[in-house]
Amino acid sequence: MPKLQLSFSGTFALKKEDLLKILRVAEEEQGLKSSTQGLSKEESDQELSERTGLGIPKLRMRGWASRSGLVADDFLSPEGKLVLDKDPYLESPITNWLMHFYLSLGDKGLQSPPTTPADWGGWTYFVYTFLPSYRAFTSDDLVHTSALVFEQEPTKSLTKNFKFVLRAYTEEQAIANCKFLIQEDNQYVAGQADLPNPYLVGYFLAKLWERDFPNDTSALTESILNHPMGLAPVLGLSVAATQEQLNTLESHGIIEQRRAVPPFQVIPRWDAPLTLLEKAYDSDR
């Protein structure tokens, strides 16, 4: 039975000012690790609290750093290093989209996807199952619908935990400026996002390709467009709109499309995903 898996942040919503303090320490030589082996958890937390300037309870912000794809194993991930270099105050929509991409995958990252998105928790369920069916909804709609999936979770828990997801997408101190989700009075509306530039879309496709087609030099266009945890839902787009994104990627030389006769295919023409991510930042300057 699916578990919600949204308590990783304790009672602390995503706040980039605090996240940045974690990232800057993760950038240091010892990362988020203790300076001395054998310290108790309390001693280790106290040391990290002093290094980050965050109170010990707020060290739960590490969960946001990890799930956002910016920290791995107590150090900056390759993406995290690039983000701090290109966007040292985490202000760019590119950074917000990147964080959304990884947050949508729960704590599993780019592992082989589950049969049902809910198996990876509430965030994955929200992006890949709920939003494609509910483009406008209230928080009550989300709670009532998700209660049918996460049957072991009491309503109070669903309300509390999904509130952190909704706040992440609608608060300026979080990742609101990608507009993946917007709030209009008591309603939330999806499908009106400010889409990222082609190089970031290319980065997403490249990382998903590593997951879904790791040894393939081409893939069926249909497999890309209709993947239940693929490019379309993570961008909040229809299949037709995602095809338009593929056309744009082709015009930028990121992919090649073969559409003379079916089955239509996509051929990757990128060098490395991180190169695309770097170009995404550089082209937005």
Rosetta silent file (secondary structure, phi, psi, omega in degrees, C-alpha in Angstrom):
SEQUENCE: MPKLQLSFSGTFALKKEDLLKILRVAEEEQGLKSSTQGLSKEESDQELSERTGLGIPKLRMRGWASRSGLVADDFLSPEGKLVLDKDPYLESPITNWLMHFYLSLGDKGLQSPPTTPADWGGWTYFVYTFLPSYRAFTSDDLVHTSALVFEQEPTKSLTKNFKFVLRAYTEEQAIANCKFLIQEDNQYVAGQADLPNPYLVGYFLAKLWERDFPNDTSALTESILNHPMGLAPVLGLSVAATQEQLNTLESHGIIEQRRAVPPFQVIPRWDAPLTLLEKAYDSDR
SCORE:     score description
SCORE:     0.000 S_00000001
   1 L     0.000  132.244 -176.476    0.000    0.000    0.000 S_00000001
   2 L   -59.659  144.097  175.560    1.474    3.430   -0.974 S_00000001
   3 L  -113.267  147.905 -170.479    2.964    5.590    1.773 S_00000001
   4 L   -67.465  -43.477  175.397    2.869    9.387    1.701 S_00000001
   5 L    55.300   42.847  179.540    6.595    9.991    2.348 S_00000001
   6 L  -119.020   12.591 -177.427    6.197   13.757    2.790 S_00000001
   7 L   -94.723   12.904 -174.974    7.421   14.164    6.370 S_00000001
   8 L   -64.248  -23.060 -176.754   11.083   14.577    5.366 S_00000001
   9 L   -99.448    6.025 -176.901   11.066   18.304    6.182 S_00000001
  10 L    63.516 -123.481  179.172    9.443   18.044    9.596 S_00000001
  11 L  -107.714   16.998 -173.358    7.450   21.243   10.056 S_00000001
  12 L  -107.882  119.103  176.820    9.643   23.375    7.795 S_00000001
  13 L   -72.833  163.603  177.938    8.426   24.531    4.398 S_00000001
  14 L   -65.625  122.711  178.534   10.826   25.057    1.517 S_00000001
  15 L  -138.402  112.559 -171.335   12.623   28.361    2.025 S_00000001
  16 H   -65.247  -26.476  175.956   15.510   29.068   -0.300 S_00000001
  17 H   -60.244  -42.342  178.127   17.220   31.397    2.163 S_00000001
  18 H   -76.783  -37.940  177.762   17.641   28.450    4.544 S_00000001
  19 H   -58.534  -39.882 -178.823   18.322   25.983    1.746 S_00000001
  20 H   -62.201  -34.491  178.154   21.195   28.164    0.591 S_00000001
  21 H   -65.091  -37.473  175.499   22.837   27.888    4.011 S_00000001
  22 H   -66.255  -44.943 -176.613   22.820   24.108    3.665 S_00000001
  23 H   -63.890  -39.019 -177.540   24.208   24.268    0.134 S_00000001
  24 H   -69.441  -30.945  174.724   27.069   26.573    1.049 S_00000001
  25 H   -75.970  -37.776  177.372   28.208   24.232    3.809 S_00000001
  26 H   -62.553  -22.515  179.443   27.799   21.226    1.504 S_00000001
  27 L   -75.809  -20.388 -177.234   30.175   23.044   -0.849 S_00000001
  28 L   -72.576  168.217 -173.191   32.955   23.001    1.777 S_00000001
  29 L   -58.172  -40.343 -178.705   35.643   20.325    1.939 S_00000001
  30 L   -91.070   -1.825  179.946   33.949   18.275    4.649 S_00000001
  31 L    59.618 -140.947 -179.613   30.461   18.866    3.264 S_00000001
  32 L   -92.308    7.319 -179.454   27.675   18.221    5.738 S_00000001
  33 L   -77.558  161.679  174.880   29.690   15.579    7.558 S_00000001
  34 L   -72.110  149.816  179.497   31.020   15.938   11.111 S_00000001
  35 L   -74.559  -21.342 -176.606   34.606   17.118   11.470 S_00000001
  36 L  -128.398  130.741  176.611   35.324   14.324   13.956 S_00000001
  37 L   -69.509  149.753  175.596   34.375   10.668   13.709 S_00000001
  38 L    89.419    1.369  177.239   32.493    9.145   16.586 S_00000001
  39 L   -68.797  146.401  173.892   30.393   12.178   17.485 S_00000001
  40 L   -70.096  165.550  178.662   26.910   11.453   18.764 S_00000001
  41 H   -59.854  -39.412  179.766   23.983   12.611   16.641 S_00000001
  42 H   -63.400  -43.138  179.463   23.388   15.445   19.089 S_00000001
  43 H   -67.521  -40.449  179.174   27.010   16.578   18.871 S_00000001
  44 H   -64.448  -43.290  178.582   27.029   16.254   15.095 S_00000001
  45 H   -64.521  -39.018  179.283   23.810   18.253   14.768 S_00000001
  46 H   -62.941  -42.079  179.155   25.165   20.941   17.083 S_00000001
  47 H   -63.384  -45.434 -179.334   28.293   21.264   14.965 S_00000001
  48 H   -67.126  -34.564  176.473   26.304   21.492   11.731 S_00000001
  49 H   -60.299  -42.418  179.462   23.954   23.998   13.321 S_00000001
  50 H   -68.462  -36.525 -178.838   26.908   26.244   14.108 S_00000001
  51 H   -71.890  -35.977 -177.182   28.342   25.873   10.612 S_00000001
  52 H   -90.237  -21.880 -173.642   25.064   26.635    8.827 S_00000001
  53 L    77.882   13.108  177.048   23.668   29.211   11.220 S_00000001
  54 L  -102.178  144.020  173.240   20.434   27.224   11.340 S_00000001
  55 L   -62.924  155.488 -176.442   18.806   26.045   14.530 S_00000001
  56 H   -55.229  -43.643  178.220   19.016   22.299   15.084 S_00000001
  57 H   -59.093  -33.881 -177.458   15.339   21.693   14.182 S_00000001
  58 H   -75.442   -4.630  174.934   15.875   23.551   10.893 S_00000001
  59 H   -64.732  -11.423  173.611   18.585   21.114    9.876 S_00000001
  60 H   -61.696  -12.794  175.959   15.652   19.184    8.404 S_00000001
  61 H   -59.941  -18.769  175.155   16.252   21.540    5.479 S_00000001
  62 H   -58.442  -32.699  178.162   18.779   18.899    4.407 S_00000001
  63 H   -61.813  -41.801  176.854   15.792   16.890    3.232 S_00000001
  64 H   -64.375  -41.669 -178.539   14.823   19.654    0.828 S_00000001
  65 H   -61.807  -41.875 -179.229   18.425   19.928   -0.410 S_00000001
  66 H   -70.625  -48.618 -177.420   18.614   16.217   -1.113 S_00000001
  67 H   -68.688  -22.658  178.018   15.199   15.822   -2.705 S_00000001
  68 L   -80.305   -1.430  177.972   15.804   18.889   -4.871 S_00000001
  69 L    81.033   11.050 -174.689   18.742   17.125   -6.485 S_00000001
  70 L   -98.675  -19.096  179.369   21.289   19.637   -5.195 S_00000001
  71 E  -131.214  137.933  175.970   22.969   17.534   -2.487 S_00000001
  72 E  -141.350  127.032  177.895   23.972   13.875   -2.577 S_00000001
  73 L    55.251   44.400  173.557   25.789   11.975    0.179 S_00000001
  74 L    74.821    4.134  177.770   26.438   15.146    2.225 S_00000001
  75 E  -130.122  161.924  175.365   28.089   17.029   -0.650 S_00000001
  76 E   -58.542  136.434  170.949   26.849   19.114   -3.543 S_00000001
  77 L   -72.490  167.227  174.740   25.718   16.999   -6.460 S_00000001
  78 H   -54.386  -38.393  176.619   27.157   17.892   -9.883 S_00000001
  79 H   -66.368  -41.321  179.383   23.933   19.813  -10.478 S_00000001
  80 H   -60.783  -40.878  177.552   24.256   21.524   -7.108 S_00000001
  81 H   -61.691  -43.995 -179.408   27.779   22.706   -7.945 S_00000001
  82 H   -66.558  -40.199  178.923   26.602   24.128  -11.241 S_00000001
  83 H   -60.381  -48.539 -178.854   23.604   25.810   -9.621 S_00000001
  84 H   -64.832  -31.466  178.097   25.728   27.591   -7.009 S_00000001
  85 H   -71.797  -43.260 -174.338   28.150   28.701   -9.703 S_00000001
  86 H   -89.791  -27.413 -173.995   25.500   30.010  -12.097 S_00000001
  87 L  -141.159   68.441 -169.744   22.785   31.087   -9.657 S_00000001
  88 L   -63.360  -14.420  178.346   24.419   31.730   -6.262 S_00000001
  89 L  -113.113   10.151  175.841   21.231   33.147   -4.709 S_00000001
  90 L    57.416   41.898 -176.170   18.842   30.548   -6.205 S_00000001
  91 L   -99.041  -18.191 -172.760   16.835   33.231   -7.987 S_00000001
  92 L   -75.681  141.235  171.252   16.653   31.826  -11.522 S_00000001
  93 H   -58.490  -27.006  176.915   13.543   30.068  -12.851 S_00000001
  94 H   -59.192  -45.398  178.765   16.007   27.506  -14.218 S_00000001
  95 H   -62.925  -42.184 -179.971   16.890   26.565  -10.632 S_00000001
  96 H   -62.545  -43.418  177.817   13.237   26.400   -9.661 S_00000001
  97 H   -64.316  -40.918  178.944   12.421   24.095  -12.559 S_00000001
  98 H   -60.741  -44.993  178.983   15.422   21.917  -11.771 S_00000001
  99 H   -63.207  -42.438  177.075   14.304   21.587   -8.152 S_00000001
 100 H   -58.012  -44.449 -178.793   10.762   20.784   -9.262 S_00000001
 101 H   -54.883  -48.478 -177.372   12.059   18.050  -11.571 S_00000001
 102 H   -77.848  -36.169  176.421   13.846   16.248   -8.751 S_00000001
 103 H   -59.468  -34.426 -178.057   11.216   16.938   -6.082 S_00000001
 104 L   -65.905  -15.488 -177.095    8.667   15.266   -8.345 S_00000001
 105 L   -98.960   12.688  179.086   10.656   12.029   -8.084 S_00000001
 106 L    62.185 -140.450  178.702   10.408   11.739   -4.300 S_00000001
 107 L  -101.858   12.476 -176.470   13.524   10.326   -2.687 S_00000001
 108 L   -97.657  -15.198  178.654   14.114    7.790   -5.477 S_00000001
 109 L    60.160 -134.452 -174.279   15.566   10.153   -8.060 S_00000001
 110 L  -100.235   35.982  169.962   16.171    8.601  -11.453 S_00000001
 111 L   -69.481  166.460  176.145   15.763    4.981  -10.465 S_00000001
 112 L   -56.679  126.855 -171.844   13.598    2.784  -12.674 S_00000001
 113 L   -67.967  154.878 -179.655   10.088    4.185  -12.148 S_00000001
 114 L   -76.680  168.526  176.456    7.406    2.269  -10.250 S_00000001
 115 L   -64.026  -39.933  179.770    4.300    0.782  -11.794 S_00000001
 116 L  -122.464  126.243 -178.820    2.210    3.385   -9.993 S_00000001
 117 H   -52.625  -34.311 -178.772    3.604    6.876   -9.225 S_00000001
 118 H   -60.802  -21.681  178.773    2.008    6.806   -5.763 S_00000001
 119 H   -62.687  -20.709  177.472    4.410    4.011   -4.814 S_00000001
 120 H   -97.219    5.959  173.466    7.085    6.715   -4.584 S_00000001
 121 L   109.859 -177.636 -171.821    4.998    8.899   -2.307 S_00000001
 122 H   -66.208  -38.266 -177.466    2.783   11.933   -2.274 S_00000001
 123 H   -67.955  -42.959  179.649    4.863   14.311   -4.371 S_00000001
 124 H   -64.920  -41.320  174.949    5.245   11.814   -7.200 S_00000001
 125 H   -59.363  -44.427 -176.292    1.535   11.022   -7.029 S_00000001
 126 H   -60.738  -48.188 -175.355    0.713   14.742   -7.114 S_00000001
 127 H   -75.378  -41.912 -168.618    2.771   15.543  -10.236 S_00000001
 128 H  -100.467  -13.236  178.819    2.296   12.368  -12.263 S_00000001
 129 H  -120.615  -51.455 -174.069   -1.200   11.183  -11.333 S_00000001
 130 H   -70.630  -54.917 -173.427   -3.256   13.934   -9.733 S_00000001
 131 H   -61.980  -37.946  176.937   -2.343   17.006  -11.804 S_00000001
 132 H   -60.349  -21.350 -179.524   -2.820   15.405  -15.242 S_00000001
 133 H  -100.742  -22.768 -175.972   -6.430   14.753  -14.203 S_00000001
 134 L  -128.420   94.551 -178.955   -7.116   17.891  -12.148 S_00000001
 135 L   -80.390  -22.063  174.065   -5.958   21.113  -13.794 S_00000001
 136 E  -135.952  132.813 -173.870   -7.935   23.232  -11.316 S_00000001
 137 E  -161.279  164.699  171.825   -8.609   22.091   -7.776 S_00000001
 138 L  -104.870  167.249  177.466   -8.865   23.086   -4.138 S_00000001
 139 H   -62.909  -32.862  176.865   -6.762   21.732   -1.316 S_00000001
 140 H   -64.999  -39.057  176.617   -9.834   19.793   -0.175 S_00000001
 141 H   -58.348  -44.663 -178.836  -10.071   18.183   -3.621 S_00000001
 142 H   -63.373  -45.206 -178.487   -6.461   17.061   -3.315 S_00000001
 143 H   -64.633  -45.756 -177.128   -6.929   15.670    0.182 S_00000001
 144 H   -66.148  -39.521 -179.780  -10.148   13.823   -0.634 S_00000001
 145 H   -70.546  -43.152 -178.330   -8.754   12.307   -3.830 S_00000001
 146 H   -69.566  -24.260  178.338   -5.432   11.307   -2.302 S_00000001
 147 H   -63.017  -25.371  177.707   -7.220    9.692    0.650 S_00000001
 148 L   -75.580  -17.644 -178.481   -8.403    7.007   -1.769 S_00000001
 149 L   -99.809  -49.170 -179.303   -4.770    6.242   -2.612 S_00000001
 150 L   -97.805   71.843 -168.364   -2.973    6.716    0.704 S_00000001
 151 L   -66.478  -23.128 -178.331   -5.593    4.873    2.698 S_00000001
 152 L   -82.994  -10.929 -177.040   -3.502    4.551    5.860 S_00000001
 153 L   -87.934  126.852  174.476   -3.029    8.313    6.185 S_00000001
 154 L   -67.638  156.539 -178.357   -5.529   10.211    8.328 S_00000001
 155 H   -55.910  -39.016 -179.563   -7.095   13.306    6.793 S_00000001
 156 H   -60.724  -41.300  179.556   -5.157   15.554    9.171 S_00000001
 157 H   -67.347  -42.968  178.190   -1.853   14.119    7.959 S_00000001
 158 H   -61.335  -44.444 -179.762   -2.808   14.469    4.287 S_00000001
 159 H   -61.854  -47.935 -178.235   -3.869   18.073    4.809 S_00000001
 160 H   -63.198  -46.995 -173.068   -0.706   18.990    6.698 S_00000001
 161 H   -75.908  -39.898  177.566    1.741   17.282    4.358 S_00000001
 162 H   -69.270  -21.888  175.864    0.228   18.292    1.033 S_00000001
 163 H   -60.354  -36.554  178.610    0.183   21.856    2.318 S_00000001
 164 H   -66.702  -35.846  177.161    3.997   21.809    2.121 S_00000001
 165 H   -65.369  -48.518 -178.693    3.796   20.679   -1.510 S_00000001
 166 H   -63.990  -39.458  178.480    1.314   23.416   -2.415 S_00000001
 167 H   -65.500  -36.913  179.888    3.334   26.061   -0.577 S_00000001
 168 H   -58.232  -37.865 -176.720    6.496   25.022   -2.410 S_00000001
 169 H   -86.509  -12.312 -172.822    4.857   25.855   -5.738 S_00000001
 170 H  -121.321   -4.578  179.076    3.107   29.056   -4.680 S_00000001
 171 L  -102.977  135.214 -177.337    5.467   30.888   -2.298 S_00000001
 172 L   -62.184  -29.995  179.487    8.119   33.220   -3.687 S_00000001
 173 L   -74.017   -4.959  178.282   10.625   32.006   -1.082 S_00000001
 174 L  -111.717 -122.589 -175.095   10.237   28.551   -2.631 S_00000001
 175 L  -120.309   34.379 -175.755    9.873   27.720   -6.345 S_00000001
 176 H   -65.028  -27.018 -170.783    6.829   29.795   -7.308 S_00000001
 177 H   -74.260   -2.209  170.619    8.511   31.647  -10.154 S_00000001
 178 H   -85.296  -14.077  176.807    8.359   28.641  -12.486 S_00000001
 179 L    56.303   31.196  174.670    4.552   28.892  -12.198 S_00000001
 180 L   -60.695  -32.798  176.810    4.141   25.149  -12.458 S_00000001
 181 E  -139.111  134.090  177.252    1.188   25.706  -10.135 S_00000001
 182 E  -122.872  155.373 -179.057   -0.514   29.010   -9.442 S_00000001
 183 E  -109.946  128.680  176.424   -3.007   29.997   -6.775 S_00000001
 184 E  -125.854  103.716 -173.824   -6.162   31.920   -7.609 S_00000001
 185 L    57.312 -120.337 -178.107   -8.149   32.674   -4.468 S_00000001
 186 L   -98.498   10.617  179.639   -8.859   29.262   -2.921 S_00000001
 187 E  -109.627  152.351  172.318   -8.117   27.351   -6.127 S_00000001
 188 E  -113.146  140.022 -175.830   -4.896   26.007   -7.558 S_00000001
 189 E  -127.428  130.018  177.412   -4.405   25.954  -11.319 S_00000001
 190 E  -112.097  166.913  176.212   -1.922   23.870  -13.303 S_00000001
 191 L    89.308   10.405  178.736   -1.008   23.912  -16.972 S_00000001
 192 L  -123.472   31.669 -174.078   -0.097   27.616  -17.218 S_00000001
 193 L   -69.168  151.549  166.056    3.602   27.339  -16.440 S_00000001
 194 L   -81.615  100.530 -171.926    6.336   29.607  -17.774 S_00000001
 195 L   -66.239  146.435  179.111    8.155   26.817  -19.560 S_00000001
 196 L   -71.330  166.997 -179.342   11.926   26.604  -19.255 S_00000001
 197 L   -69.954  165.370 -173.496   14.208   27.225  -22.209 S_00000001
 198 H   -58.572  -29.059 -177.632   14.981   24.363  -24.637 S_00000001
 199 H   -70.912  -34.449  176.507   18.300   23.526  -23.017 S_00000001
 200 H   -73.591  -39.569  174.151   16.690   22.761  -19.660 S_00000001
 201 H   -59.081  -39.904  176.633   13.943   20.760  -21.363 S_00000001
 202 H   -63.012  -39.030  176.273   16.788   18.971  -23.135 S_00000001
 203 H   -60.961  -46.521  178.457   18.469   18.317  -19.788 S_00000001
 204 H   -57.450  -47.314 -179.444   15.243   16.785  -18.450 S_00000001
 205 H   -61.845  -40.476 -179.076   14.943   14.603  -21.541 S_00000001
 206 H   -63.873  -41.418  178.839   18.601   13.572  -21.289 S_00000001
 207 H   -69.644  -39.483  176.879   18.241   12.496  -17.646 S_00000001
 208 H   -66.800  -33.188  177.324   14.996   10.657  -18.381 S_00000001
 209 H   -64.215  -43.183  176.879   16.722    9.002  -21.331 S_00000001
 210 H   -57.749  -34.759  179.949   19.460    7.708  -19.017 S_00000001
 211 H   -76.807  -46.501 -168.733   16.692    6.209  -16.891 S_00000001
 212 H   -95.435  -29.274 -176.601   14.384    4.837  -19.577 S_00000001
 213 L  -134.376   54.387 -167.999   16.622    4.111  -22.582 S_00000001
 214 L   -61.336  -28.536 -176.475   20.119    3.732  -21.093 S_00000001
 215 L  -114.068   13.789 -173.516   21.620    1.642  -23.887 S_00000001
 216 L  -103.974  140.958  176.573   19.585    2.927  -26.819 S_00000001
 217 L   -94.982   -1.902  173.929   20.716    5.251  -29.592 S_00000001
 218 L  -156.926  161.955  178.010   17.110    6.012  -30.509 S_00000001
 219 E  -145.599  151.413  177.085   13.679    5.736  -28.934 S_00000001
 220 E   -65.887  132.489  178.296   10.127    5.684  -30.194 S_00000001
 221 H   -55.934  -40.455  179.781    8.599    9.145  -30.065 S_00000001
 222 H   -59.273  -38.226 -179.896    5.432    7.581  -28.679 S_00000001
 223 H   -65.507  -34.707  178.723    7.384    6.102  -25.755 S_00000001
 224 H   -74.187  -46.593 -174.700    8.707    9.538  -24.846 S_00000001
 225 H   -67.993  -32.674 -172.376    5.428   11.402  -25.269 S_00000001
 226 L  -106.405   10.698  179.836    3.270    8.911  -23.376 S_00000001
 227 L   -66.471  126.606 -176.537    5.549    7.915  -20.516 S_00000001
 228 L   -65.157  -19.393  174.865    3.473    8.229  -17.317 S_00000001
 229 L  -126.303   44.747 -175.268    6.478    9.645  -15.444 S_00000001
 230 L  -112.042 -152.195 -171.356    8.084   11.360  -18.386 S_00000001
 231 H   -65.986  -41.060 -176.375    8.529   14.731  -20.010 S_00000001
 232 H   -60.200  -55.406 -178.247    4.857   15.640  -20.520 S_00000001
 233 H   -68.126  -32.490 -177.908    3.672   15.437  -16.901 S_00000001
 234 H   -71.883  -23.788  173.695    6.840   16.916  -15.398 S_00000001
 235 H   -91.702   -9.830 -178.579    6.378   19.966  -17.635 S_00000001
 236 L    74.596   32.869 -173.521    2.631   19.968  -17.022 S_00000001
 237 L  -115.653  159.921  169.896    1.890   19.609  -20.744 S_00000001
 238 L   -76.070  169.163  177.536   -0.386   17.638  -23.027 S_00000001
 239 H   -61.524  -42.491 -179.190    1.098   15.138  -25.444 S_00000001
 240 H   -62.896  -42.421  179.360    0.579   17.572  -28.337 S_00000001
 241 H   -68.234  -32.124  177.370    2.318   20.398  -26.489 S_00000001
 242 H   -69.401  -35.483  174.721    5.179   18.072  -25.582 S_00000001
 243 H   -60.736  -37.867  176.432    5.611   17.222  -29.271 S_00000001
 244 H   -62.445  -37.007  176.369    6.026   20.956  -29.872 S_00000001
 245 H   -64.390  -40.143  177.167    8.785   20.933  -27.269 S_00000001
 246 H   -62.648  -38.811  177.640   10.497   18.095  -29.142 S_00000001
 247 H   -61.738  -39.842  178.457   10.269   20.155  -32.334 S_00000001
 248 H   -66.721  -41.234  177.175   11.976   23.033  -30.542 S_00000001
 249 H   -59.942  -38.887  179.101   14.694   20.729  -29.236 S_00000001
 250 H   -65.323  -40.262 -179.533   15.296   19.575  -32.797 S_00000001
 251 H   -66.521  -20.653  177.067   15.601   23.158  -34.041 S_00000001
 252 L   -95.827    5.214  177.579   18.307   23.711  -31.405 S_00000001
 253 L    74.807   16.388 -178.059   20.218   20.611  -32.480 S_00000001
 254 L   -82.990  -34.159  175.932   19.552   18.797  -29.192 S_00000001
 255 E  -136.502  167.960  168.823   17.721   15.898  -30.827 S_00000001
 256 E  -121.512  140.450  177.343   16.929   14.601  -34.292 S_00000001
 257 E  -114.518  135.174  175.029   13.452   13.362  -35.192 S_00000001
 258 E  -110.837  107.548 -173.105   12.729   10.764  -37.841 S_00000001
 259 L  -130.084   18.853  179.523    9.138   11.200  -38.962 S_00000001
 260 L   -67.087  -46.141  177.580    9.146   10.270  -42.632 S_00000001
 261 L  -137.703  146.212  177.379    7.476    6.928  -41.967 S_00000001
 262 L   -71.587  157.881   -2.506    6.159    5.397  -38.745 S_00000001
 263 L   -75.700  136.029 -179.267    7.139    4.414  -36.182 S_00000001
 264 L   -69.368  147.800 -175.623    8.521    7.893  -35.515 S_00000001
 265 E  -134.315  156.362  173.288   11.772    8.062  -33.580 S_00000001
 266 E  -116.452  135.221  178.274   13.900   10.463  -31.554 S_00000001
 267 E  -120.489  124.495 -178.920   17.680   10.359  -31.742 S_00000001
 268 E   -71.447  139.249  176.999   19.731   12.157  -29.063 S_00000001
 269 L  -126.036   13.744  178.123   22.309   14.669  -30.291 S_00000001
 270 L   -86.645  160.431  177.744   23.462   16.057  -26.937 S_00000001
 271 L   -87.337  -54.488 -178.397   26.898   15.441  -25.453 S_00000001
 272 L  -152.527  145.491  179.584   26.101   15.282  -21.732 S_00000001
 273 H   -55.056  -42.573 -177.596   23.135   16.325  -19.582 S_00000001
 274 H   -64.141  -31.094  175.767   25.242   18.734  -17.492 S_00000001
 275 H   -63.214  -40.507  176.515   26.363   20.533  -20.639 S_00000001
 276 H   -64.513  -40.528  179.259   22.707   21.158  -21.439 S_00000001
 277 H   -63.526  -41.725  178.051   22.092   22.413  -17.899 S_00000001
 278 H   -62.747  -42.580  178.011   25.003   24.831  -18.188 S_00000001
 279 H   -64.649  -32.843  178.311   23.667   26.104  -21.517 S_00000001
 280 H   -60.024  -43.685  177.659   20.245   26.528  -19.912 S_00000001
 281 H   -69.458  -44.883 -175.724   21.715   29.021  -17.447 S_00000001
 282 H   -64.749  -35.681 -178.307   23.945   30.736  -19.993 S_00000001
 283 H   -77.976  -13.019  178.738   21.129   31.251  -22.496 S_00000001
 284 L   -93.250   -1.418 -177.195   18.911   32.818  -19.818 S_00000001
 285 L   -77.590    0.000    0.000   21.401   35.553  -18.950 S_00000001
